[in-house]
Amino acid sequence: MLKNTRIFVKRLGNSDIQPATEFAFKMIKEVYGRGIDPVWDHDLLNFEDLYIKTRGNTFLAAFNENGEIVGTLAVRRYDGRIKSLEGFYDLKATAELAKCYVDRKYRRRGIGSLLVKEAEQFCRGAGYKVIYLHTHMYLPGAYEFWHSQGFKLRLDEGGPRQTVHMEKFLSP
Ligand SMILES: CC(C)(COP(=O)(O)OP(=O)(O)OC[C@H]1O[C@@H](n2cnc3c(N)ncnc32)[C@H](O)[C@@H]1OP(=O)(O)O)[C@@H](O)C(=O)NCCC(=O)NCCS
């Protein structure tokens, strides 16, 4: 349940690209301690093509009462790029979630959950049957968050990046 009713979530359009990418890059620096990377951030650097013009993809943001972005969540068709997952997913019916960040000051107020709820609604409308994502066990609370949203572990890769792959099958 949303614990702050003055937060609203919407799918982003062209006028939101600058504040959304600024927020996401700030969060990437804070969460992963890195700057902009042309490989990892290819989506943010090609925001309009990927998240606005491509059917089946969208970028959601949560806004506070001052119209500032306080959370983001990207939805896009899963492209099958991860070797260890080959054969698990029907690429025509699988979405991937990424760029899930909530401003530190706004955490544990249901904003992440609200973004996921909206993403699931979008995915159902787009005809996806399953949602895939990966996260890292070293991120405080990230696995617990996805677990609380009904995502189940598909594969624990371990290793230095502590990557875990998770999935959720959508009910019709
Ligand atoms: C993970 C993240 C998106 C969660 O956002 P949020 O808005 O705080 O999440 P919610 O308030 O909707 O939390 C829903 C539930 O998830 C679980 N949860 C969330 N954060 C948690 C934490 N730090 N520790 C344990 N459980 C947590 C709880 O069950 C929580 O319900 P509760 O508050 O009633 O106990 C946020 O902490 C974040 O941006 N973290 C840094 C970036 C990151 O790790 N992103 C995920 C990368 S894949």
The ligand as a Tripos MOL2 file, in Angstrom:
@<TRIPOS>MOLECULE
LIG
   48    50     1     0     0
SMALL
NO_CHARGES

@<TRIPOS>ATOM
      1 C1         15.1790   -1.5680   -3.4440 C.3       1 LIG1
      2 C2         14.3860   -0.2550   -3.4680 C.3       1 LIG1
      3 C3         14.0170    0.0960   -4.9000 C.3       1 LIG1
      4 C4         13.0850   -0.4400   -2.6450 C.3       1 LIG1
      5 O1         12.2710    0.7110   -2.7880 O.3       1 LIG1
      6 P1         11.2520    1.1620   -1.6450 P.3       1 LIG1
      7 O2         10.3930    2.2500   -2.1800 O.co2     1 LIG1
      8 O3         11.9810    1.4500   -0.3910 O.co2     1 LIG1
      9 O4         10.3950   -0.1850   -1.4590 O.3       1 LIG1
     10 P2          8.9970   -0.3680   -0.7200 P.3       1 LIG1
     11 O5          8.8100    0.6830    0.3200 O.co2     1 LIG1
     12 O6          7.9300   -0.5110   -1.7300 O.co2     1 LIG1
     13 O7          9.2370   -1.7860    0.0170 O.3       1 LIG1
     14 C5          8.3690   -2.8920   -0.1520 C.3       1 LIG1
     15 C6          8.8950   -4.0460    0.6860 C.3       1 LIG1
     16 O8         10.1830   -4.4760    0.1980 O.3       1 LIG1
     17 C7         10.9730   -4.9580    1.3010 C.3       1 LIG1
     18 N1         12.1340   -4.0770    1.4640 N.ar      1 LIG1
     19 C8         12.3740   -2.8760    0.8810 C.ar      1 LIG1
     20 N2         13.5730   -2.3780    1.2580 N.ar      1 LIG1
     21 C9         14.0920   -3.2730    2.1190 C.ar      1 LIG1
     22 C10        15.3040   -3.3110    2.8830 C.ar      1 LIG1
     23 N3         16.2200   -2.3190    2.8260 N.pl3     1 LIG1
     24 N4         15.5240   -4.3760    3.6860 N.ar      1 LIG1
     25 C11        14.6150   -5.3920    3.7670 C.ar      1 LIG1
     26 N5         13.4520   -5.4090    3.0660 N.ar      1 LIG1
     27 C12        13.1960   -4.3590    2.2520 C.ar      1 LIG1
     28 C13        10.0600   -4.8720    2.5220 C.3       1 LIG1
     29 O9          9.3510   -6.0910    2.6190 O.3       1 LIG1
     30 C14         9.1210   -3.7380    2.1320 C.3       1 LIG1
     31 O10         7.8930   -3.7620    2.8290 O.3       1 LIG1
     32 P3          7.7880   -3.0540    4.2890 P.3       1 LIG1
     33 O11         8.4280   -1.6930    4.1840 O.co2     1 LIG1
     34 O12         6.3100   -3.0040    4.5400 O.co2     1 LIG1
     35 O13         8.5370   -3.9560    5.2380 O.co2     1 LIG1
     36 C15        15.1910    0.9000   -2.8080 C.3       1 LIG1
     37 O14        15.6660    0.4850   -1.5450 O.3       1 LIG1
     38 C16        16.4010    1.3500   -3.6350 C.2       1 LIG1
     39 O15        16.2700    2.2000   -4.5150 O.2       1 LIG1
     40 N6         17.5890    0.7900   -3.3420 N.am      1 LIG1
     41 C17        18.8260    1.1590   -4.0410 C.3       1 LIG1
     42 C18        18.8210    0.6820   -5.4810 C.3       1 LIG1
     43 C19        18.5570   -0.7870   -5.5930 C.2       1 LIG1
     44 O16        19.1100   -1.6180   -4.8860 O.2       1 LIG1
     45 N7         17.6860   -1.1090   -6.5510 N.am      1 LIG1
     46 C20        17.3650   -2.4680   -6.9040 C.3       1 LIG1
     47 C21        18.3610   -2.8830   -7.9340 C.3       1 LIG1
     48 S1         17.8340   -4.3090   -8.8230 S.3       1 LIG1
@<TRIPOS>BOND
     1     1     2 1
     2     2     3 1
     3     2     4 1
     4     2    36 1
     5     4     5 1
     6     5     6 1
     7     6     7 2
     8     6     8 1
     9     6     9 1
    10     9    10 1
    11    10    11 2
    12    10    12 1
    13    10    13 1
    14    13    14 1
    15    14    15 1
    16    15    16 1
    17    15    30 1
    18    16    17 1
    19    17    18 1
    20    17    28 1
    21    18    19 ar
    22    18    27 ar
    23    19    20 ar
    24    20    21 ar
    25    21    22 ar
    26    21    27 ar
    27    22    23 1
    28    22    24 ar
    29    24    25 ar
    30    25    26 ar
    31    26    27 ar
    32    28    29 1
    33    28    30 1
    34    30    31 1
    35    31    32 1
    36    32    33 2
    37    32    34 1
    38    32    35 1
    39    36    37 1
    40    36    38 1
    41    38    39 2
    42    38    40 1
    43    40    41 1
    44    41    42 1
    45    42    43 1
    46    43    44 2
    47    43    45 1
    48    45    46 1
    49    46    47 1
    50    47    48 1
@<TRIPOS>SUBSTRUCTURE
     1 LIG1         1 GROUP 0 **** ****
